[in-house]
Amino acid sequence: MIKRALPGNNVGNKIITTTRILNIAEQAGCAYKLPPISLNNSQKLFFRRIFGNDNKDNNEEEERCENNLDMENMRKILSFSYYVLSCHLRTYLLYLSMFPEDYEIEKDRLIMMWIGEDFIQCEKSGKSLFELGENYFTELINRSMIQPMHNSSDDMVPTCHVHDMVLDLICSLLSEENFVTILSDMGGTS
């Protein structure tokens, strides 16, 4: 329908759509996956967005960050990404709160833990529980809820990582979803 609205004069009209959901991108046409931003550039972008410069060591500016509306808006966007997940994908994502910040999570171990918790149910699809778990793992990657850590020799994803902002969201949702309580030695319960 959109194509009909564009002039057919071979000038090269294009429409670019963005989404965090790979399946939607593939249905819209040619999907281009952006490579992850480097850690150094990610930090620069973050501090430039929050503080207006690359200086992360300014305590006055750091205080401003606790009250920054951009942080609240980012949290709303992440919350939206969470609430559009199906119920079973929410469960798999919430389970990642069991791992500490910056922990490298092994895919196979994670799937076996999901199976052990009886989160993955047999379907009539003829797939094993482990294959279903791999599908759910891939779906969380495709929805940008977890970050894949590719093997350098091939395109395999043996491990993943949860971004700090996503982990913060997950941990804040635990009590709301009545999912799990994490006790820490750091003086309290989160």
C-alpha positions in Angstrom: 0.0 0.0 0.0 2.9 2.4 0.8 4.6 1.6 -2.4 1.6 2.8 -4.4 1.8 6.2 -2.7 5.4 6.7 -4.0 6.0 8.0 -7.5 7.2 5.2 -9.8 9.9 7.3 -11.6 12.9 5.1 -10.7 14.4 7.9 -8.6 15.1 5.4 -5.8 12.5 6.2 -3.2 13.0 4.3 0.0 11.2 3.9 3.3 13.2 3.0 6.3 11.5 1.4 9.3 13.1 0.6 12.6 12.2 -2.1 15.1 13.8 -4.2 17.8 11.9 -7.2 16.7 13.7 -9.1 14.0 10.6 -11.0 12.6 8.9 -7.7 11.9 12.0 -6.3 10.1 12.2 -9.4 8.0 8.5 -9.1 7.0 8.9 -5.5 6.0 11.6 -6.4 3.5 15.4 -6.4 3.8 16.5 -6.5 7.4 19.8 -4.9 8.3 21.2 -5.8 11.7 23.4 -3.1 13.2 26.5 -4.3 14.9 26.6 -3.5 18.6 28.3 -0.2 19.5 31.8 -0.6 21.1 32.0 -0.2 24.9 34.1 3.0 24.5 31.7 4.6 22.1 28.7 3.4 24.2 30.1 5.2 27.2 30.8 8.4 25.3 27.2 8.3 23.8 25.7 7.7 27.3 27.6 10.5 29.0 27.0 12.9 26.1 23.3 12.2 26.3 23.1 12.4 30.1 25.6 15.1 30.9 25.9 16.9 27.6 29.7 16.1 27.4 32.0 13.1 27.6 33.0 13.8 31.2 31.9 11.0 33.5 33.9 12.2 36.5 31.9 15.4 37.3 30.0 14.7 40.6 27.7 17.7 40.1 26.6 16.3 36.7 26.3 12.8 38.2 23.8 14.1 40.7 21.8 15.6 37.8 21.7 12.2 36.2 19.6 10.8 39.2 16.9 13.3 38.4 17.2 13.2 34.6 14.0 12.7 32.6 16.0 10.9 29.9 16.6 8.1 32.3 12.9 7.9 33.1 12.1 7.9 29.4 14.6 5.1 28.7 13.0 3.1 31.5 9.6 3.6 29.9 10.9 2.3 26.6 12.4 -0.7 28.2 9.2 -1.4 30.1 7.2 -1.2 26.9 9.6 -3.8 25.4 9.0 -6.0 28.4 5.2 -5.7 28.4 4.9 -6.6 24.7 6.6 -9.9 25.3 4.4 -13.0 25.6 4.0 -14.4 29.1 6.4 -17.2 28.7 9.1 -14.9 27.3 8.6 -12.6 30.3 9.3 -15.6 32.6 12.5 -16.5 30.7 13.7 -12.9 30.9 12.8 -12.5 34.6 14.8 -15.6 35.3 18.0 -13.8 34.2 17.8 -11.8 37.4 19.4 -14.8 39.0 22.7 -13.9 37.4 24.9 -11.0 38.7 25.6 -7.9 36.7 28.0 -8.3 33.8 27.8 -12.1 34.1 28.5 -14.1 31.0 25.5 -16.5 30.8 26.1 -19.8 29.0 23.2 -20.5 26.6 23.0 -24.3 27.2 23.2 -24.0 31.0 20.5 -21.3 30.9 18.2 -23.5 28.8 18.7 -26.5 31.1 17.9 -24.3 34.1 14.6 -23.2 32.3 13.8 -26.9 31.7 14.7 -27.8 35.3 12.3 -25.1 36.6 9.6 -26.6 34.3 9.2 -23.3 32.5 9.4 -24.9 29.0 6.4 -27.0 28.2 6.1 -29.6 25.5 4.2 -28.5 22.5 2.8 -30.5 19.6 5.5 -29.1 17.3 7.7 -32.2 17.6 10.6 -30.3 19.0 12.5 -31.3 22.1 12.4 -29.1 25.3 15.9 -28.0 24.6 15.1 -27.0 21.0 12.1 -25.0 22.3 14.5 -23.3 24.8 16.9 -22.4 22.0 14.0 -20.8 20.1 13.0 -18.7 23.2 16.7 -17.8 23.7 16.9 -16.6 20.1 13.6 -14.7 20.4 15.0 -12.7 23.4 18.0 -11.9 21.3 15.9 -10.9 18.3 13.9 -8.6 20.6 17.1 -7.0 21.9 16.3 -8.0 25.5 19.6 -10.0 25.8 22.9 -9.4 24.1 24.5 -12.3 22.2 28.2 -13.0 22.7 29.3 -14.6 19.4 32.0 -17.1 19.0 34.8 -15.6 17.1 35.3 -18.7 14.8 31.7 -18.9 13.7 28.2 -17.3 14.1 27.3 -19.5 17.1 26.0 -17.8 20.2 27.3 -19.9 23.1 26.8 -17.1 25.7 24.8 -14.0 26.3 24.9 -10.9 28.5 22.1 -8.8 30.0 22.6 -5.1 29.6 22.7 -3.2 32.9 19.6 -1.1 32.1 17.6 -4.2 31.2 18.9 -6.0 34.4 17.8 -3.0 36.5 14.3 -3.2 34.9 14.1 -6.9 35.5 15.1 -6.6 39.1 12.5 -3.8 39.7 9.8 -6.0 38.1 10.5 -9.1 40.3 8.3 -8.2 43.2 5.6 -6.7 40.9 5.5 -10.1 39.0 5.9 -12.0 42.3 8.7 -14.0 40.6 11.7 -14.2 42.9 13.3 -12.4 45.8 17.1 -11.9 45.7 18.9 -11.7 49.0 22.4 -10.2 49.0 25.2 -9.9 51.6 25.4 -6.2 50.8 22.9 -5.4 53.5 19.4 -6.0 52.4 16.9 -7.4 49.9 16.3 -6.2 46.4 
